[in-house]
Amino acid sequence: MDFDLTDEQRAIKDAVAAVVSRFDADYWLERDDDGEFPHAFHRAMAEAGWLGITMPEAYGGANLGVTEAAIMMREVCNHGGGYAAASTIHINLFGPHPIVVFGSDAQKARWVPRLVAGDDQCCFGVTEPDAGLNTTRISTFAEKVDGGYVVNGQKVWTSTAQVANKIMLLARTSRFEDSKRPTDGISVFYTDIDREKMEIKRIPKMGRKAVDSNAVFIDNLFIPDEDLIGEEGKGFGYILHSLNPERVLVACEAIGIGQDALARAAKYAGERVVFDRPIGMNQGIQHPLAEDWMHLEAAYAIAMKAAWLYDNDRPCGAEANAAKYLGAKAAHDACLNAVLTHGGFGYAREYHVERLLREVTVTRIAPVSEQLIKCFIAEKVLDLPRSY
């Protein structure tokens, strides 16, 4: 078993770092203050070709796997950008996966090159306030009409909808009560955002101010037939194809943030002198940071295992979910201990660790809760009765 990076993977890591390092922690602190979308960062990543790392070469992408995407995203999060940096480009990696796998050649030719170039920005309209993680109970409905569909409904936690011009939208095309199975009757659309038919309200939130999250109210939005991905009513299965890769990416993004916070804490502990000695000499400071290092490394190992399994067409649901759970927990602990290591200065924005703590918290919540991951492992791995 080889744990070393290939030459190509090492080149990816170094090249991504070269771009990300141009946007230091102060840049991200300014975006956290003013709430402006990081357009310069998004453009720099697009120009360097990183928005297409998982996209087919035929449409301008690099056609690489989730392993390379995970290496890239850990690097993105390891230079002070926190989860704002990740969220600026995250959806480009596996959010459009239904297009790549199930879209027609004409759809891929029309949509993918523009995503790779950064000319289009996409948001993801899946979650609903009354459905949560029970995606089969979404109520946004697309009614068939001549030439397309008319959509009405509501989405929530739709990130980047303030700046996006495209939306990947999940909607029912058959009512829940009229479907043979709960997963039937759900369709996926990739279409233009029509702000006359969509009211997009920004949600003030705990962190990641620069990357907006929104409640979206859809009122008689017309979607042409050619914007339906795959077969009508089969969308739930299409969305599932991107879930395991997303869990791996979220894990590695969280781990990158945790490692950034840990490095800041260790540096501060080595330099901060109290009672005529650096505080890093004290085991009360050393031991929590040493534990954080171990937990982050262990989480990264299972994340890379999950990525390898996925890229080799092997089942990876348990490993991907475990990576997301362990990565988020380890990163959250590292960020909290970084704040505590800094003492009062950890509460000060200029040291950045409080921002990292606020932003990493979302990885424990989304895209799936810790409780549901435990239920999944209990049922699918330990063969215990389904609990929900």
DOTIVEX-114494 format. One record per residue (C-alpha): residue in three letters; x, y, z negated. Coordinates in nm, 3 decimals, always signed. Example, Ala and Ser with C-alpha at 12.3 -4.5 7.8 and 13.67 -1.06 7.14 Angstrom:
+------+---------+---------+---------+
: resn :       u :       v :       w :
+------+---------+---------+---------+
:  ALA :  +1.230 :  -0.450 :  -0.780 :
:  SER :  +1.367 :  -0.106 :  -0.714 :
+------+---------+---------+---------+
***
This chain:
+------+---------+---------+---------+
: resn :       u :       v :       w :
+------+---------+---------+---------+
:  MET :  +0.000 :  +0.000 :  +0.000 :
:  ASP :  +0.157 :  +0.326 :  +0.117 :
:  PHE :  +0.073 :  +0.638 :  -0.082 :
:  ASP :  +0.298 :  +0.868 :  +0.116 :
:  LEU :  +0.158 :  +1.118 :  +0.364 :
:  THR :  +0.229 :  +1.058 :  +0.730 :
:  ASP :  +0.433 :  +1.317 :  +0.917 :
:  GLU :  +0.110 :  +1.443 :  +1.076 :
:  GLN :  -0.064 :  +1.473 :  +0.740 :
:  ARG :  +0.233 :  +1.654 :  +0.588 :
:  ALA :  +0.231 :  +1.893 :  +0.883 :
:  ILE :  -0.141 :  +1.958 :  +0.825 :
:  LYS :  -0.079 :  +2.032 :  +0.457 :
:  ASP :  +0.205 :  +2.274 :  +0.533 :
:  ALA :  +0.025 :  +2.448 :  +0.820 :
:  VAL :  -0.293 :  +2.498 :  +0.616 :
:  ALA :  -0.088 :  +2.632 :  +0.327 :
:  ALA :  +0.076 :  +2.882 :  +0.562 :
:  VAL :  -0.265 :  +3.025 :  +0.654 :
:  VAL :  -0.421 :  +3.012 :  +0.310 :
:  SER :  -0.120 :  +3.173 :  +0.142 :
:  ARG :  -0.185 :  +3.490 :  +0.341 :
:  PHE :  -0.499 :  +3.535 :  +0.128 :
:  ASP :  -0.374 :  +3.550 :  -0.228 :
:  ALA :  -0.568 :  +3.540 :  -0.554 :
:  ASP :  -0.609 :  +3.918 :  -0.552 :
:  TYR :  -0.786 :  +3.896 :  -0.214 :
:  TRP :  -1.035 :  +3.651 :  -0.362 :
:  LEU :  -1.076 :  +3.862 :  -0.676 :
:  GLU :  -1.171 :  +4.155 :  -0.454 :
:  ARG :  -1.428 :  +3.938 :  -0.273 :
:  ASP :  -1.562 :  +3.832 :  -0.612 :
:  ASP :  -1.603 :  +4.199 :  -0.698 :
:  ASP :  -1.757 :  +4.328 :  -0.375 :
:  GLY :  -1.941 :  +4.012 :  -0.267 :
:  GLU :  -1.836 :  +4.054 :  +0.096 :
:  PHE :  -1.814 :  +3.736 :  +0.301 :
:  PRO :  -1.445 :  +3.644 :  +0.363 :
:  HIS :  -1.462 :  +3.714 :  +0.736 :
:  ALA :  -1.085 :  +3.759 :  +0.768 :
:  PHE :  -1.019 :  +3.421 :  +0.608 :
:  HIS :  -1.284 :  +3.249 :  +0.820 :
:  ARG :  -1.138 :  +3.402 :  +1.136 :
:  ALA :  -0.781 :  +3.305 :  +1.041 :
:  MET :  -0.883 :  +2.943 :  +0.982 :
:  ALA :  -1.073 :  +2.938 :  +1.312 :
:  GLU :  -0.782 :  +3.084 :  +1.508 :
:  ALA :  -0.550 :  +2.824 :  +1.357 :
:  GLY :  -0.786 :  +2.550 :  +1.473 :
:  TRP :  -0.886 :  +2.420 :  +1.131 :
:  LEU :  -1.261 :  +2.459 :  +1.170 :
:  GLY :  -1.253 :  +2.172 :  +1.420 :
:  ILE :  -1.035 :  +1.925 :  +1.230 :
:  THR :  -1.307 :  +1.656 :  +1.233 :
:  MET :  -1.467 :  +1.750 :  +1.566 :
:  PRO :  -1.415 :  +1.556 :  +1.893 :
:  GLU :  -1.119 :  +1.662 :  +2.106 :
:  ALA :  -1.345 :  +1.686 :  +2.410 :
:  TYR :  -1.512 :  +1.988 :  +2.249 :
:  GLY :  -1.203 :  +2.160 :  +2.114 :
:  GLY :  -1.158 :  +1.971 :  +1.788 :
:  ALA :  -0.874 :  +1.762 :  +1.650 :
:  ASN :  -1.079 :  +1.442 :  +1.607 :
:  LEU :  -0.914 :  +1.361 :  +1.273 :
:  GLY :  -1.067 :  +1.175 :  +0.982 :
:  VAL :  -1.200 :  +1.255 :  +0.637 :
:  THR :  -0.853 :  +1.180 :  +0.497 :
:  GLU :  -0.701 :  +1.471 :  +0.687 :
:  ALA :  -1.000 :  +1.692 :  +0.607 :
:  ALA :  -0.960 :  +1.611 :  +0.237 :
:  ILE :  -0.588 :  +1.695 :  +0.246 :
:  MET :  -0.676 :  +2.021 :  +0.417 :
:  MET :  -0.948 :  +2.119 :  +0.170 :
:  ARG :  -0.739 :  +2.045 :  -0.137 :
:  GLU :  -0.477 :  +2.279 :  +0.007 :
:  VAL :  -0.742 :  +2.544 :  +0.082 :
:  CYS :  -0.844 :  +2.540 :  -0.286 :
:  ASN :  -0.496 :  +2.532 :  -0.434 :
:  HIS :  -0.389 :  +2.893 :  -0.370 :
:  GLY :  -0.626 :  +3.107 :  -0.574 :
:  GLY :  -0.927 :  +3.101 :  -0.342 :
:  GLY :  -1.129 :  +2.872 :  -0.563 :
:  TYR :  -1.461 :  +2.746 :  -0.437 :
:  ALA :  -1.526 :  +3.064 :  -0.243 :
:  ALA :  -1.245 :  +2.964 :  -0.007 :
:  ALA :  -1.383 :  +2.611 :  +0.025 :
:  SER :  -1.740 :  +2.722 :  +0.087 :
:  THR :  -1.635 :  +2.964 :  +0.359 :
:  ILE :  -1.546 :  +2.671 :  +0.587 :
:  HIS :  -1.680 :  +2.357 :  +0.414 :
:  ILE :  -1.994 :  +2.313 :  +0.624 :
:  ASN :  -1.793 :  +2.306 :  +0.947 :
:  LEU :  -1.628 :  +1.979 :  +0.854 :
:  PHE :  -1.916 :  +1.734 :  +0.813 :
:  GLY :  -2.230 :  +1.951 :  +0.805 :
:  PRO :  -2.260 :  +1.929 :  +1.187 :
:  HIS :  -2.196 :  +1.552 :  +1.176 :
:  PRO :  -2.549 :  +1.469 :  +1.302 :
:  ILE :  -2.470 :  +1.665 :  +1.620 :
:  VAL :  -2.147 :  +1.473 :  +1.679 :
:  VAL :  -2.297 :  +1.129 :  +1.612 :
:  PHE :  -2.655 :  +1.163 :  +1.733 :
:  GLY :  -2.665 :  +1.469 :  +1.956 :
:  SER :  -2.681 :  +1.444 :  +2.333 :
:  ASP :  -2.379 :  +1.526 :  +2.547 :
:  ALA :  -2.550 :  +1.849 :  +2.649 :
:  GLN :  -2.610 :  +1.946 :  +2.284 :
:  LYS :  -2.251 :  +1.873 :  +2.185 :
:  ALA :  -2.119 :  +2.074 :  +2.479 :
:  ARG :  -2.350 :  +2.363 :  +2.390 :
:  TRP :  -2.289 :  +2.373 :  +2.015 :
:  VAL :  -1.962 :  +2.213 :  +1.904 :
:  PRO :  -1.707 :  +2.437 :  +2.084 :
:  ARG :  -1.867 :  +2.747 :  +1.936 :
:  LEU :  -1.846 :  +2.598 :  +1.584 :
:  VAL :  -1.482 :  +2.503 :  +1.635 :
:  ALA :  -1.397 :  +2.852 :  +1.761 :
:  GLY :  -1.581 :  +3.017 :  +1.474 :
:  ASP :  -1.811 :  +3.198 :  +1.717 :
:  ASP :  -2.114 :  +3.039 :  +1.549 :
:  GLN :  -2.163 :  +3.011 :  +1.176 :
:  CYS :  -2.400 :  +2.746 :  +1.050 :
:  CYS :  -2.595 :  +2.711 :  +0.726 :
:  PHE :  -2.761 :  +2.397 :  +0.594 :
:  GLY :  -3.136 :  +2.401 :  +0.522 :
:  VAL :  -3.208 :  +2.082 :  +0.328 :
:  THR :  -3.278 :  +2.143 :  -0.042 :
:  GLU :  -3.624 :  +2.261 :  -0.149 :
:  PRO :  -3.731 :  +2.402 :  -0.485 :
:  ASP :  -3.996 :  +2.137 :  -0.548 :
:  ALA :  -3.802 :  +1.839 :  -0.411 :
:  GLY :  -3.446 :  +1.876 :  -0.541 :
:  LEU :  -3.249 :  +1.557 :  -0.482 :
:  ASN :  -3.563 :  +1.369 :  -0.381 :
:  THR :  -3.517 :  +1.462 :  -0.016 :
:  THR :  -3.799 :  +1.236 :  +0.103 :
:  ARG :  -4.044 :  +1.473 :  -0.065 :
:  ILE :  -3.951 :  +1.786 :  +0.125 :
:  SER :  -4.258 :  +1.973 :  +0.244 :
:  THR :  -4.117 :  +2.202 :  +0.514 :
:  PHE :  -4.316 :  +2.092 :  +0.819 :
:  ALA :  -4.245 :  +2.113 :  +1.191 :
:  GLU :  -4.569 :  +2.091 :  +1.391 :
:  LYS :  -4.537 :  +1.974 :  +1.750 :
:  VAL :  -4.652 :  +2.227 :  +2.010 :
:  ASP :  -4.592 :  +2.268 :  +2.382 :
:  GLY :  -4.219 :  +2.302 :  +2.440 :
:  GLY :  -4.112 :  +2.258 :  +2.080 :
:  TYR :  -4.214 :  +2.287 :  +1.718 :
:  VAL :  -4.352 :  +2.553 :  +1.484 :
:  VAL :  -4.197 :  +2.532 :  +1.138 :
:  ASN :  -4.328 :  +2.654 :  +0.804 :
:  GLY :  -4.178 :  +2.597 :  +0.462 :
:  GLN :  -3.914 :  +2.695 :  +0.211 :
:  LYS :  -3.551 :  +2.608 :  +0.143 :
:  VAL :  -3.326 :  +2.697 :  -0.148 :
:  TRP :  -2.951 :  +2.711 :  -0.215 :
:  THR :  -2.889 :  +2.767 :  +0.154 :
:  SER :  -2.529 :  +2.891 :  +0.157 :
:  THR :  -2.398 :  +3.149 :  +0.409 :
:  ALA :  -2.749 :  +3.221 :  +0.546 :
:  GLN :  -2.679 :  +3.595 :  +0.517 :
:  VAL :  -2.402 :  +3.572 :  +0.776 :
:  ALA :  -2.493 :  +3.258 :  +0.971 :
:  ASN :  -2.658 :  +3.267 :  +1.312 :
:  LYS :  -2.741 :  +2.893 :  +1.319 :
:  ILE :  -2.917 :  +2.659 :  +1.079 :
:  MET :  -2.912 :  +2.280 :  +1.046 :
:  LEU :  -3.269 :  +2.232 :  +0.932 :
:  LEU :  -3.435 :  +1.927 :  +0.782 :
:  ALA :  -3.812 :  +1.922 :  +0.816 :
:  ARG :  -4.096 :  +1.675 :  +0.815 :
:  THR :  -4.257 :  +1.600 :  +1.150 :
:  SER :  -4.497 :  +1.353 :  +0.987 :
:  ARG :  -4.660 :  +1.404 :  +0.650 :
:  PHE :  -4.524 :  +1.198 :  +0.362 :
:  GLU :  -4.861 :  +1.034 :  +0.306 :
:  ASP :  -4.883 :  +0.938 :  +0.675 :
:  SER :  -4.540 :  +0.770 :  +0.688 :
:  LYS :  -4.486 :  +0.396 :  +0.650 :
:  ARG :  -4.173 :  +0.452 :  +0.442 :
:  PRO :  -4.072 :  +0.757 :  +0.235 :
:  THR :  -3.770 :  +0.810 :  +0.461 :
:  ASP :  -3.976 :  +0.811 :  +0.782 :
:  GLY :  -4.109 :  +1.125 :  +0.947 :
:  ILE :  -3.814 :  +1.355 :  +0.873 :
:  SER :  -3.635 :  +1.527 :  +1.162 :
:  VAL :  -3.316 :  +1.730 :  +1.202 :
:  PHE :  -3.295 :  +2.049 :  +1.406 :
:  TYR :  -3.002 :  +2.273 :  +1.490 :
:  THR :  -3.135 :  +2.607 :  +1.595 :
:  ASP :  -3.100 :  +2.985 :  +1.593 :
:  ILE :  -3.181 :  +3.183 :  +1.282 :
:  ASP :  -3.470 :  +3.414 :  +1.364 :
:  ARG :  -3.476 :  +3.673 :  +1.088 :
:  GLU :  -3.819 :  +3.793 :  +1.197 :
:  LYS :  -3.956 :  +3.449 :  +1.112 :
:  MET :  -3.724 :  +3.370 :  +0.822 :
:  GLU :  -3.704 :  +3.575 :  +0.505 :
:  ILE :  -3.363 :  +3.516 :  +0.347 :
:  LYS :  -3.326 :  +3.625 :  -0.016 :
:  ARG :  -2.985 :  +3.619 :  -0.179 :
:  ILE :  -2.965 :  +3.440 :  -0.517 :
:  PRO :  -2.740 :  +3.614 :  -0.774 :
:  LYS :  -2.531 :  +3.340 :  -0.931 :
:  MET :  -2.254 :  +3.249 :  -1.172 :
:  GLY :  -1.965 :  +3.234 :  -0.927 :
:  ARG :  -1.860 :  +3.232 :  -0.563 :
:  LYS :  -2.018 :  +3.572 :  -0.508 :
:  ALA :  -1.855 :  +3.619 :  -0.167 :
:  VAL :  -2.029 :  +3.313 :  -0.021 :
:  ASP :  -2.399 :  +3.384 :  -0.045 :
:  SER :  -2.662 :  +3.133 :  -0.159 :
:  ASN :  -3.021 :  +3.196 :  -0.064 :
:  ALA :  -3.387 :  +3.114 :  -0.085 :
:  VAL :  -3.523 :  +3.088 :  +0.270 :
:  PHE :  -3.890 :  +3.134 :  +0.353 :
:  ILE :  -3.988 :  +3.010 :  +0.699 :
:  ASP :  -4.304 :  +3.147 :  +0.859 :
:  ASN :  -4.405 :  +3.015 :  +1.202 :
:  LEU :  -4.050 :  +2.967 :  +1.329 :
:  PHE :  -4.052 :  +2.829 :  +1.683 :
:  ILE :  -3.784 :  +2.567 :  +1.759 :
:  PRO :  -3.752 :  +2.447 :  +2.122 :
:  ASP :  -3.750 :  +2.075 :  +2.201 :
:  GLU :  -3.385 :  +2.088 :  +2.302 :
:  ASP :  -3.286 :  +2.181 :  +1.944 :
:  LEU :  -3.412 :  +1.850 :  +1.800 :
:  ILE :  -3.121 :  +1.619 :  +1.719 :
:  GLY :  -3.174 :  +1.255 :  +1.808 :
:  GLU :  -3.517 :  +1.098 :  +1.768 :
:  GLU :  -3.808 :  +1.266 :  +1.598 :
:  GLY :  -3.868 :  +1.119 :  +1.253 :
:  LYS :  -3.523 :  +0.959 :  +1.218 :
:  GLY :  -3.347 :  +1.254 :  +1.056 :
:  PHE :  -3.314 :  +1.113 :  +0.706 :
:  GLY :  -3.080 :  +0.843 :  +0.834 :
:  TYR :  -2.883 :  +1.099 :  +1.034 :
:  ILE :  -2.820 :  +1.311 :  +0.724 :
:  LEU :  -2.695 :  +1.007 :  +0.530 :
:  HIS :  -2.398 :  +0.978 :  +0.766 :
:  SER :  -2.244 :  +1.294 :  +0.623 :
:  LEU :  -2.307 :  +1.230 :  +0.252 :
:  ASN :  -2.005 :  +1.016 :  +0.166 :
:  PRO :  -1.757 :  +1.241 :  +0.352 :
:  GLU :  -1.903 :  +1.542 :  +0.173 :
:  ARG :  -1.858 :  +1.378 :  -0.167 :
:  VAL :  -1.492 :  +1.311 :  -0.086 :
:  LEU :  -1.439 :  +1.669 :  +0.028 :
:  VAL :  -1.609 :  +1.818 :  -0.279 :
:  ALA :  -1.390 :  +1.597 :  -0.498 :
:  CYS :  -1.072 :  +1.717 :  -0.329 :
:  GLU :  -1.184 :  +2.079 :  -0.332 :
:  ALA :  -1.248 :  +2.057 :  -0.705 :
:  ILE :  -0.915 :  +1.883 :  -0.761 :
:  GLY :  -0.736 :  +2.159 :  -0.569 :
:  ILE :  -0.896 :  +2.422 :  -0.792 :
:  GLY :  -0.808 :  +2.223 :  -1.104 :
:  GLN :  -0.446 :  +2.187 :  -0.995 :
:  ASP :  -0.426 :  +2.559 :  -0.923 :
:  ALA :  -0.562 :  +2.640 :  -1.270 :
:  LEU :  -0.327 :  +2.386 :  -1.431 :
:  ALA :  -0.024 :  +2.540 :  -1.259 :
:  ARG :  -0.127 :  +2.886 :  -1.378 :
:  ALA :  -0.172 :  +2.758 :  -1.733 :
:  ALA :  +0.165 :  +2.581 :  -1.738 :
:  LYS :  +0.342 :  +2.888 :  -1.604 :
:  TYR :  +0.178 :  +3.112 :  -1.864 :
:  ALA :  +0.255 :  +2.866 :  -2.144 :
:  GLY :  +0.621 :  +2.863 :  -2.047 :
:  GLU :  +0.646 :  +3.243 :  -2.044 :
:  ARG :  +0.418 :  +3.354 :  -2.329 :
:  VAL :  +0.618 :  +3.398 :  -2.650 :
:  VAL :  +0.443 :  +3.398 :  -2.988 :
:  PHE :  +0.623 :  +3.355 :  -3.322 :
:  ASP :  +0.956 :  +3.374 :  -3.134 :
:  ARG :  +0.891 :  +3.069 :  -2.915 :
:  PRO :  +0.703 :  +2.998 :  -2.593 :
:  ILE :  +0.358 :  +2.862 :  -2.669 :
:  GLY :  +0.433 :  +2.579 :  -2.427 :
:  MET :  +0.662 :  +2.425 :  -2.692 :
:  ASN :  +0.355 :  +2.351 :  -2.902 :
:  GLN :  +0.200 :  +2.008 :  -2.856 :
:  GLY :  -0.142 :  +2.165 :  -2.910 :
:  ILE :  -0.084 :  +2.344 :  -2.579 :
:  GLN :  +0.112 :  +2.068 :  -2.405 :
:  HIS :  -0.116 :  +1.773 :  -2.462 :
:  PRO :  -0.440 :  +1.905 :  -2.309 :
:  LEU :  -0.249 :  +2.017 :  -2.000 :
:  ALA :  -0.071 :  +1.683 :  -1.972 :
:  GLU :  -0.409 :  +1.506 :  -1.993 :
:  ASP :  -0.545 :  +1.735 :  -1.723 :
:  TRP :  -0.258 :  +1.640 :  -1.491 :
:  MET :  -0.326 :  +1.269 :  -1.542 :
:  HIS :  -0.700 :  +1.302 :  -1.487 :
:  LEU :  -0.657 :  +1.512 :  -1.172 :
:  GLU :  -0.407 :  +1.266 :  -1.025 :
:  ALA :  -0.634 :  +0.969 :  -1.102 :
:  ALA :  -0.931 :  +1.143 :  -0.942 :
:  TYR :  -0.727 :  +1.226 :  -0.634 :
:  ALA :  -0.621 :  +0.862 :  -0.600 :
:  ILE :  -0.978 :  +0.735 :  -0.583 :
:  ALA :  -1.075 :  +1.021 :  -0.351 :
:  MET :  -0.800 :  +0.916 :  -0.110 :
:  LYS :  -0.915 :  +0.554 :  -0.141 :
:  ALA :  -1.269 :  +0.659 :  -0.052 :
:  ALA :  -1.139 :  +0.860 :  +0.244 :
:  TRP :  -0.934 :  +0.564 :  +0.368 :
:  LEU :  -1.234 :  +0.333 :  +0.340 :
:  TYR :  -1.454 :  +0.574 :  +0.535 :
:  ASP :  -1.196 :  +0.629 :  +0.808 :
:  ASN :  -1.159 :  +0.252 :  +0.846 :
:  ASP :  -1.534 :  +0.194 :  +0.872 :
:  ARG :  -1.553 :  +0.022 :  +0.535 :
:  PRO :  -1.825 :  +0.071 :  +0.270 :
:  CYS :  -1.724 :  +0.362 :  +0.047 :
:  GLY :  -2.037 :  +0.478 :  -0.134 :
:  ALA :  -1.920 :  +0.380 :  -0.483 :
:  GLU :  -1.572 :  +0.523 :  -0.436 :
:  ALA :  -1.698 :  +0.848 :  -0.278 :
:  ASN :  -1.946 :  +0.906 :  -0.558 :
:  ALA :  -1.688 :  +0.817 :  -0.824 :
:  ALA :  -1.438 :  +1.055 :  -0.666 :
:  LYS :  -1.690 :  +1.339 :  -0.672 :
:  TYR :  -1.777 :  +1.268 :  -1.037 :
:  LEU :  -1.420 :  +1.227 :  -1.162 :
:  GLY :  -1.276 :  +1.507 :  -0.951 :
:  ALA :  -1.532 :  +1.762 :  -1.067 :
:  LYS :  -1.499 :  +1.662 :  -1.433 :
:  ALA :  -1.119 :  +1.664 :  -1.426 :
:  ALA :  -1.111 :  +2.000 :  -1.248 :
:  HIS :  -1.363 :  +2.158 :  -1.485 :
:  ASP :  -1.159 :  +2.041 :  -1.785 :
:  ALA :  -0.838 :  +2.176 :  -1.629 :
:  CYS :  -0.996 :  +2.515 :  -1.561 :
:  LEU :  -1.139 :  +2.538 :  -1.913 :
:  ASN :  -0.803 :  +2.446 :  -2.067 :
:  ALA :  -0.635 :  +2.704 :  -1.845 :
:  VAL :  -0.862 :  +2.972 :  -1.990 :
:  LEU :  -0.796 :  +2.849 :  -2.344 :
:  THR :  -0.419 :  +2.835 :  -2.283 :
:  HIS :  -0.425 :  +3.200 :  -2.181 :
:  GLY :  -0.612 :  +3.287 :  -2.500 :
:  GLY :  -0.772 :  +3.629 :  -2.482 :
:  PHE :  -0.609 :  +3.692 :  -2.145 :
:  GLY :  -0.789 :  +3.389 :  -2.008 :
:  TYR :  -1.107 :  +3.591 :  -2.044 :
:  ALA :  -0.954 :  +3.873 :  -1.837 :
:  ARG :  -1.031 :  +3.870 :  -1.466 :
:  GLU :  -0.678 :  +3.971 :  -1.366 :
:  TYR :  -0.544 :  +3.627 :  -1.461 :
:  HIS :  -0.792 :  +3.453 :  -1.227 :
:  VAL :  -0.852 :  +3.144 :  -1.442 :
:  GLU :  -1.194 :  +3.261 :  -1.562 :
:  ARG :  -1.299 :  +3.292 :  -1.197 :
:  LEU :  -1.171 :  +2.944 :  -1.121 :
:  LEU :  -1.370 :  +2.807 :  -1.416 :
:  ARG :  -1.689 :  +2.979 :  -1.300 :
:  GLU :  -1.648 :  +2.857 :  -0.944 :
:  VAL :  -1.547 :  +2.498 :  -1.016 :
:  THR :  -1.860 :  +2.446 :  -1.226 :
:  VAL :  -2.075 :  +2.409 :  -0.915 :
:  THR :  -1.885 :  +2.094 :  -0.817 :
:  ARG :  -2.034 :  +1.921 :  -1.121 :
:  ILE :  -2.384 :  +2.010 :  -1.000 :
:  ALA :  -2.379 :  +1.985 :  -0.621 :
:  PRO :  -2.426 :  +1.813 :  -0.386 :
:  VAL :  -2.542 :  +1.541 :  -0.626 :
:  SER :  -2.577 :  +1.544 :  -1.003 :
:  GLU :  -2.350 :  +1.351 :  -1.236 :
:  GLN :  -2.651 :  +1.166 :  -1.373 :
:  LEU :  -2.760 :  +1.040 :  -1.031 :
:  ILE :  -2.405 :  +0.924 :  -0.958 :
:  LYS :  -2.412 :  +0.716 :  -1.277 :
:  CYS :  -2.747 :  +0.571 :  -1.171 :
:  PHE :  -2.599 :  +0.484 :  -0.830 :
:  ILE :  -2.297 :  +0.308 :  -0.978 :
:  ALA :  -2.513 :  +0.119 :  -1.228 :
:  GLU :  -2.747 :  -0.005 :  -0.955 :
:  LYS :  -2.516 :  -0.057 :  -0.657 :
:  VAL :  -2.198 :  -0.170 :  -0.833 :
:  LEU :  -2.312 :  -0.324 :  -1.161 :
:  ASP :  -2.633 :  -0.472 :  -1.015 :
:  LEU :  -2.852 :  -0.319 :  -1.285 :
:  PRO :  -3.221 :  -0.240 :  -1.226 :
:  ARG :  -3.296 :  +0.086 :  -1.047 :
:  SER :  -3.380 :  +0.350 :  -1.307 :
:  TYR :  -3.549 :  +0.620 :  -1.099 :
+------+---------+---------+---------+
***
